[in-house]
Structures are given as structure tokens and as C-alpha cells.
Amino acid sequence: MKSTSPPPSRTSSSSNISKTTALDIPFSTTDLHHTHHLHKHSNGTHEDSLKDSLKDSLYALSENSSDPIRMFPLKTEEFSDEDLKKDRKDLQLPEERDLEDVDLGWICTWDDLPQWMRDNPAILSGYRRATYSYYKCIRSLWFLHNETVNIWSHLLGAVAFIIIAPIAYFKFLAVHDSIKWTDVAVMYAFLAGAIMCLSMSASFHTFSCHSEKACSQWIRCDYLGIIFLIVGSAYPAIFYGFYCHQTFQIVYISVISVLGGATVIATMQKRFQIPQFRWVRSLLFLALGLSGLCPIIHGIVLYDFPLAQKAAALNYMFSMGAAYVFGVLLYGTRTPERFFPGKFDNFGASHQIFHICVLIGCTVHFVGVTKAVSFWHDNNPSCSIPMDEFKIMF
């Protein structure tokens, strides 16, 4: 009888994994016995012996069923953990590889970015990798990258205005007995616009590294926030600039609302989001903001400059406008990083300066609105003093 060689042993190691090259199912000792038995008996007993052999083999397999490797020992060759990691990496989807890279190293350079994440080629480093995870985007709040200043400047600003909102009513509105619902409405239209702008901006810069789809959605929210801030800022300026001229109030508030709506429609177009439209975005938002110059000029002609300055707190409005224009010009021209690529990656880039300018503009305008509220409700709350006489007083 031909002898049967024992199966190759399978060694276990914590550092090595076996790769299968062939499957070899050996006979058990019971099988060997029945094989010899079959050769000795006639064909009449051959079928019964084969059945017994199969039963014994199945019984042997069931005894070892807790360990599939013992059931079917394999001929193997060894390979290392490094090989396993490489093979696993090759089988992953691109987003899975990016997600794993986030754990291994969050920060990358401009050259490592996919096309949809590229916006400013003068910022060379400090980019977060695509995460495909909102949780991982939020985790990025706690380490330094080139969006850190953009996120925290407007996140803290949003929190500040949320805290200011209830205080403003009791400190600047409720102290006047002549306050009407319209005073409250225009004050909180501005505060709501500021909170929405700052919170949407912080959210966009936090989640812009999630995925291409999420980035596109959040940048639209960012644009909406800017529009709400511009329109919300115009409401109290127009209301107090024409405090005793209700018709002008209605006309100018209606016009700025329509212009804001048209800007919303324009900003929702996909082509509006690409880097090549950077100047178009800047000019469109700037034009919406500068549309407020018409009621300002009208107010100066109507009241004369000394009264108009106090009626609408023009000195504060001019300061707000200067901050916004300065920030937009730096943002549009990518100054200063365009002259020193890589030097302002984490601090001092144009977008970061623009964010600070927005904070300054919001703060200055809020102070101006409170000054306008006090002026009218302290001096002529019911417009009982004729304008010609009121001009002489100031």
C-alpha cells in the first residue's frame, strides 16, 4: 500500500499572516484504515466501506469545526504585516484612503489637494485632507491649520452676537418708553444677519474639507450669510435715516430686499463658486453693499449733513463701510500672500484679514444703530418737531 504523507503543519505567528496558494485536504487515520480495507474485500462490500469512511471523515471534521484552518490545512507562504497593509490600501476606495490618511497625518500641501479643494495657490501648506466625516471636520477645530483663524474668528464672533442679542433689548430699546415694534424689528434684523453670516462662515470653513458635495453646499450657506448681513445692516440704517419719512423707509427697504433676493439667486449658480469668479463674487457683494449709498446721499440732502450724521449715525456707517471695502479688496487681490507665497499660510492671509474686517464692521455698525436709537427717542420720538425746526437744533 502506498503511504500517505502527513499534511504540512501551519505555524501561527503574531507578526505574520498566511497567504493561500493551494488547498490540500488529507485523509484522516480512519480514512487510511478504510482504504486498506477496501482493497481487501470484494465489490459487494466496497460501497458499505466507502460509506463508513465518509462517516468517519465527517466526524473528524466536526470535532475540529471550531478551527477552520485545522479542518482544511493549507499549503502556505509567509508574508509580513507591511505587505498586508499595502494590499488592504490598494483595495480601499479613494475616500477610505483619505479618511485613513487623516488619522495618520491631517495636514497636507497644495500639491496634495484634489481639484475641488484648490482655491488660492499662494497658500502652499496647512491644508486639511478630505475627511468624508463631519466628526473629523469638527475635530480639526483643535489643531492648527490654514483655516483655524477663519473658523475661530467668526465662530467666536457669532457667539458674541448671540450673547449681545438679548442684552441689546434691555439696554438699548426697553429703556425708551417710545420704542415701537418697528424699532425692535430693524435692530434684530441686523443682529440676525450678523449671527447668520458669522455662523455660516464658521461652518463653511469647518466643513469645507468634508467632501466636494459638502463643500459646495456649505459655501452657498456662506454666501447666503453674507447677503443676510448686508441686507440686515441696511434695514436699521434706512429706518433711522428716514425716521420721520415713512414713504422713503418703505421704498428703500423694498429696493434693498429685492436686490438681496437677486443676489441670492445669482450666488446659487454653480459657476459662481469656482475660483475664476472670485472677483465677480467680490464685486457683486460690494455692489449690494454700496447700494446703501443712495439712501445715505438722499438723507444728507434731506436733512443736511449735521442732522443726517446724527440721525443715521453716519460716522459709524462710514467706518463700517471702510472696513468692508478694505477687506473685500484684500480678499479679491489675495494680498499679501500673492507677493509672498507660503509666508501667510496659517496667519495673516487675505481671507483671514477679511474675516477680521467683517467683525470690525459688524461691531461698529451695532454701536451706530444704538446711537441712532438713542438720538431719535431722546430728541424727537414721535416726529412732533417739524424737520426745519429740528435741523436748527443740530
Residue pairs with C-beta under 8 A, 6 or more apart in sequence:
1 35
1 36
1 39
4 26
4 27
4 32
6 26
7 24
7 26
7 73
8 24
8 73
8 75
8 76
9 73
10 18
10 69
10 73
10 74
10 76
13 78
15 80
15 81
16 78
16 79
16 80
16 81
17 79
17 81
17 84
18 74
18 76
18 77
18 78
19 76
19 77
19 78
19 79
20 74
20 76
21 74
21 75
21 76
21 77
22 74
22 75
23 72
23 74
23 75
24 73
24 74
24 75
25 72
26 73
27 35
27 57
28 56
28 57
28 60
30 53
30 56
30 57
30 60
31 53
31 56
31 57
34 49
34 50
34 52
34 53
34 56
35 53
37 49
38 46
38 49
38 50
38 53
41 49
61 71
64 70
64 71
65 71
89 97
89 100
92 100
95 130
95 132
95 211
98 129
98 130
98 131
98 132
99 131
99 132
99 133
99 136
101 129
102 128
102 129
102 131
102 133
102 136
105 129
106 128
106 129
106 140
106 143
106 145
107 125
107 126
107 127
107 128
107 129
107 145
108 127
108 128
108 129
109 124
109 125
109 127
110 118
110 121
110 123
110 124
110 125
110 127
112 127
112 129
113 127
114 130
114 212
116 212
116 215
117 127
117 130
117 208
117 209
117 215
118 275
119 275
120 275
120 334
120 337
120 349
120 351
121 341
122 334
122 337
122 338
122 341
122 342
122 344
123 146
123 337
123 341
123 342
123 344
123 345
123 349
124 341
124 342
124 345
125 146
125 342
125 345
126 144
126 145
126 146
126 345
126 346
127 145
127 146
127 209
128 140
128 145
128 147
128 209
129 209
130 209
130 210
130 211
131 137
131 140
131 209
131 210
132 210
132 211
133 210
134 207
134 210
137 206
137 207
137 209
137 210
138 206
140 147
140 206
140 209
141 151
141 152
141 206
144 346
145 346
146 345
146 346
146 349
147 205
147 206
147 208
147 209
148 346
149 346
149 347
149 349
149 352
149 355
150 201
150 202
150 205
150 351
150 352
150 355
151 202
151 205
151 206
152 202
153 352
153 355
153 356
153 359
154 197
154 198
154 199
154 201
154 202
154 205
154 355
154 358
154 359
155 198
155 199
155 202
157 194
157 198
157 358
157 359
157 362
158 195
158 198
158 199
158 202
161 191
161 194
161 195
161 198
161 362
161 366
162 195
164 191
164 366
165 188
165 191
165 195
168 187
168 191
168 366
168 370
169 184
169 187
172 187
172 370
172 373
172 374
173 179
173 183
173 184
173 187
173 373
176 373
176 374
176 377
176 378
176 381
178 377
178 381
178 382
179 377
182 239
183 239
183 373
183 377
185 235
186 235
186 236
186 239
186 240
186 369
187 236
187 369
187 373
189 232
189 235
189 236
190 232
190 233
190 235
190 236
190 365
190 366
190 369
191 232
191 366
192 228
192 232
193 228
193 229
193 230
193 231
193 232
193 233
194 229
194 232
194 233
194 362
194 366
196 224
196 225
196 228
196 229
197 225
197 226
197 228
197 229
197 358
197 362
198 225
198 358
198 359
198 362
199 225
200 218
200 221
200 222
200 224
200 225
201 222
201 225
201 226
201 355
201 358
203 218
203 221
203 222
204 218
204 219
204 221
204 222
207 214
207 215
207 218
208 214
208 215
208 218
208 219
209 215
210 218
216 270
216 273
219 273
220 267
220 268
220 273
223 267
223 272
223 281
224 264
224 267
226 285
227 260
227 263
227 264
227 267
227 285
227 288
228 260
229 358
229 362
230 260
230 285
230 288
230 289
231 256
231 257
231 260
231 288
233 292
233 320
233 365
234 252
234 253
234 256
234 291
234 292
235 253
235 256
236 369
236 372
237 292
237 295
237 296
237 312
237 317
237 368
237 369
237 372
238 248
238 249
238 252
238 253
238 256
238 292
238 295
239 249
239 253
240 311
240 312
240 313
240 369
240 372
240 373
240 375
240 376
241 295
241 296
241 299
241 308
241 311
241 312
242 248
242 249
242 252
242 295
242 299
242 302
243 311
243 376
243 380
243 383
244 380
244 383
244 387
245 302
248 295
248 298
252 294
252 295
255 291
256 291
256 292
259 288
259 291
260 288
263 284
263 285
263 288
266 272
266 284
267 281
267 284
271 277
272 280
272 281
278 331
278 332
279 332
282 328
282 331
282 332
283 332
285 328
286 324
286 325
286 328
289 321
289 324
290 321
292 317
292 321
296 308
296 312
296 314
296 317
299 308
299 311
299 312
300 308
300 314
302 308
302 387
303 311
303 387
303 391
304 391
305 314
306 391
306 394
307 390
307 391
307 394
308 314
309 315
310 375
310 394
311 372
311 375
311 376
312 368
312 372
313 367
313 368
313 369
313 371
313 372
313 375
315 368
316 364
316 365
316 367
316 368
316 371
317 365
317 368
319 364
319 368
320 361
320 362
320 364
320 365
320 368
321 361
323 357
323 358
323 360
323 361
323 364
324 357
324 358
324 361
326 357
327 353
327 354
327 355
327 356
327 357
327 358
327 361
328 354
329 335
330 336
330 350
330 353
330 354
330 357
331 350
331 351
331 353
331 354
333 350
334 350
335 350
336 343
336 344
336 348
336 349
336 350
337 343
337 344
337 345
337 348
337 349
337 350
344 350
379 385
379 390
379 393
380 390
385 393
